[in-house]
Amino acid sequence: MRFYEKVISKPIPVAILVLGFILVNPFHIPPDPVAQAVEAEAPVLVERTPEASKVYAKTQLSKFGWDTPAQWECLIDLWTRESNWRPNAYNKTPVYQNKEKLHAGGIPQILGLDPDISVERQIERGLVYVESRYGSPCSAWRFWSSHYWY
């Protein structure tokens, strides 16, 4: 029996190995765009209104350790200036980043953020951005106040 015949005659271990790689994702392969589209079609938990967006955002601040009135006021000021808390906000003026044309979208006006994704996802992305770049809403608001962008 030749080597390739031995390999072909034992497909189950190969299938298990492939399934293991899919589940573990050791190479950090990005998710399939079709899967992301399905995620975007998830049921709406928060209405797509500025008022509902604010209510939801306030409930998320404690996850970042920002559950103080000052941090909340800074976030209100920041995102009021950026999008007036409109989930469907979209900046028609592009910004070029690495030769790619990007538009800012959603409540936090993040480059490349699709305003059609859920309010929850927009707020999550915005808060993670604020934390990673500025550390807190008040630091982001101070930067915005002197540069008119963040």
Backbone hydrogen bonds, N-H to C=O, Kabsch-Sander energy under -0.5 kcal/mol:
donor,donor_aa,acceptor,acceptor_aa,energy
6,K,2,R,-1.4
6,K,3,F,-0.5
7,V,3,F,-1.9
8,I,4,Y,-2.3
9,S,5,E,-1.6
10,K,7,V,-1.3
14,V,10,K,-0.7
15,A,11,P,-2.3
16,I,12,I,-2.3
17,L,13,P,-2.2
18,V,14,V,-2.6
19,L,15,A,-2.5
20,G,16,I,-2.3
21,F,17,L,-2.1
22,I,18,V,-2.2
23,L,19,L,-2.4
24,V,20,G,-2.6
25,N,21,F,-2.4
28,H,25,N,-1.6
36,Q,32,D,-1.9
37,A,33,P,-2.0
38,V,34,V,-1.9
39,E,35,A,-2.0
40,A,36,Q,-2.0
41,E,37,A,-0.9
41,E,38,V,-0.6
42,A,39,E,-1.7
49,T,47,E,-1.5
53,S,49,T,-2.2
54,K,50,P,-2.1
55,V,51,E,-2.0
56,Y,52,A,-2.3
57,A,53,S,-2.7
58,K,54,K,-2.3
59,T,55,V,-1.2
59,T,56,Y,-0.5
60,Q,56,Y,-0.8
60,Q,57,A,-1.1
61,L,57,A,-0.8
61,L,58,K,-0.6
63,K,60,Q,-1.1
64,F,61,L,-1.6
65,G,62,S,-1.0
66,W,61,L,-2.3
68,T,66,W,-1.5
72,W,68,T,-2.0
73,E,69,P,-2.4
74,C,70,A,-2.2
75,L,71,Q,-2.3
76,I,72,W,-2.6
77,D,73,E,-2.6
78,L,74,C,-2.7
79,W,75,L,-2.6
80,T,76,I,-1.8
81,R,77,D,-2.0
82,E,78,L,-1.8
83,S,79,W,-2.2
84,N,79,W,-1.0
84,N,80,T,-0.6
85,W,79,W,-1.4
86,R,83,S,-1.3
89,A,86,R,-1.7
91,N,104,A,-2.9
92,K,90,Y,-0.7
95,V,102,L,-3.1
97,Q,95,V,-0.6
97,Q,100,E,-2.7
100,E,97,Q,-1.4
102,L,95,V,-3.0
102,L,100,E,-0.6
105,G,110,I,-1.7
106,G,89,A,-2.6
109,Q,106,G,-0.6
110,I,105,G,-1.5
112,G,103,H,-2.9
113,L,110,I,-2.2
117,I,114,D,-1.7
122,Q,118,S,-2.3
123,I,119,V,-2.6
124,E,120,E,-2.5
125,R,121,R,-2.8
126,G,122,Q,-2.4
127,L,123,I,-2.8
128,V,124,E,-2.3
129,Y,125,R,-2.2
130,V,126,G,-2.5
131,E,127,L,-2.5
132,S,128,V,-2.7
133,R,129,Y,-2.5
134,Y,130,V,-2.5
135,G,130,V,-1.6
140,A,136,S,-2.1
141,W,137,P,-2.7
142,R,138,C,-2.2
143,F,139,S,-2.0
144,W,140,A,-2.7
145,S,141,W,-2.6
146,S,142,R,-0.9
146,S,143,F,-0.9
147,H,143,F,-1.7
148,Y,144,W,-3.2
